[in-house]
Amino acid sequence: MPSQPRVLQVLNILSACLLLVAFGMVLFYAPIERVMGAVQKVFYFHVATAWVGMLGFIAAAMTGIAYLRTQNPKWDIVEVAAVEISLVFFFIAIVLGSIWARPAWGTWWTWEPRLTTAAILEMIYVAYLLLRQGIEEPDRRARFSAIYTLVGGLSIPVTFLSIRLFRTIHPVIFGSGLGEKMSMTTPMYVTMFSNIAVFSIIFSTLFWHRIRLGRLAEKVEQLKLKFMP
Amino acid sequence: MARLQNIDRRQLSIVHRPLAGFLKAVAAIAWKDLVAELHSRELISAMLVFALLVILIFNFALELDVKARATISSGVLWVTFAFAGTLGLNRSMAVEKDRGCLDGLLLAPVDRAAIYFGKMISNLAFMLIVEAIVLPVYSVLYNTKLFNPGLVGVILLGSIGYVVVGTLLSAMAIQTRTRDILLPILLFPVVLPIIVAAVKASSGFLQGLEMAEMMPQIRLLVFYDVIFIAVSFMLFDYVVEE
């Protein structure tokens, strides 16, 4: 098995260090928010993981299109990696959101639009994995997966639209809405954006590892076909 | 010149007017399904019985007293339609695949999109027929007035969206190992915006609210329908190619 490229080894260490830095920033650098208190700090990781997860899902849809156009199996490997990693990141975002919600809203979960659409999104990509499980031939599996990322991914903007249509109690930072606005000071903005950057790097590292794993699995499949007919 | 006379004039007209050929193919496929259903009546009877049983179960599952009915009816109806619709979609595609009809259709010189639209129209017809029967039965059983043109419009829009995505996904699902179980798993998350908007709009109409209140939901339904008709018929090619 080819050893990890230099860049990846560096990324491994960088990701681990940056994660610690991000923790440090959130705990010590960012001020305590006036209204919500210390629990608000969960928000930095929540936004970072949610944002990165969302980008990962969009990347999955784009690699789906790339596969359908080129029929090149490497896009399929990238697509699975994107979906799997994003699934975990987005789930972390949902759990962190629940942790924030309990003291802030008094409940772990509420069926307001944004959370509901987050749950739907998770279900779509879990369904994606189940779809892949049910197909043996690699070519058909890749094709159907690509189609489902497109169809599932297109419901993302539709569900975002539903946030505008229905009333929401989810805090809104950018843009107008009926939600409560959080006032943010500069250190908070700095913390938020650096967290997003850190989690993007962590995502890229895990993504790269998953792609390597996918390539290795493909090699194993080919060897199996050669020696075990 | 002599050779030209042997060609059937109708075939020539299809070659020179592709849209007419396309529509003819769509109509032929939809008609085939409807006529087959007329003879056997297996799809609609299964969907109908299932829908009525679901309504029966809801009678015991939910407290459908007079006050709750206006708000809950739309939810009960849409859950019923969603589950019965899954049945119909599954059977409709499975029959095509198992009897080799799908292969035959793919060999025919028709646009793949025509196959998609034909199946979509017949699936929509089955779903609408079942809904048309379930609505009066529900209103009789629960003494609720359901003869509301707004409600009918919402059910139409919602069914279109449901069937549009359902036809594409059922074509995928029947080619997998897990077949029947997979379609609801694939379909429901994607079609949830329709259910959400349709239930809200339906209950709005049943409660007699102002049209303006339901407009956002209706707009969402139309938007969803338009987008997914476009996406689905473009992707159908990739689903059925060998």
Interface residues (C-beta under 8 A of the other chain):
Chain A: L68 T116 I120 L121 M123 I124 A127 L130 L131 Q133 G134 I135 E136 R140 R143 F144 A146 I147 Y148 L150 V151 G152 L154 S155 V158 T159 L161 S162 L165
Chain B: V165 L168 L169 M172 Q175 T176 R177 T178 R179 L182 I185 L186 F188 P189 V190 L192 P193 V196 A197 P216 Q217 L220 F223 Y224 I227 F228 V231 S232 L235 Y238 V239 E241
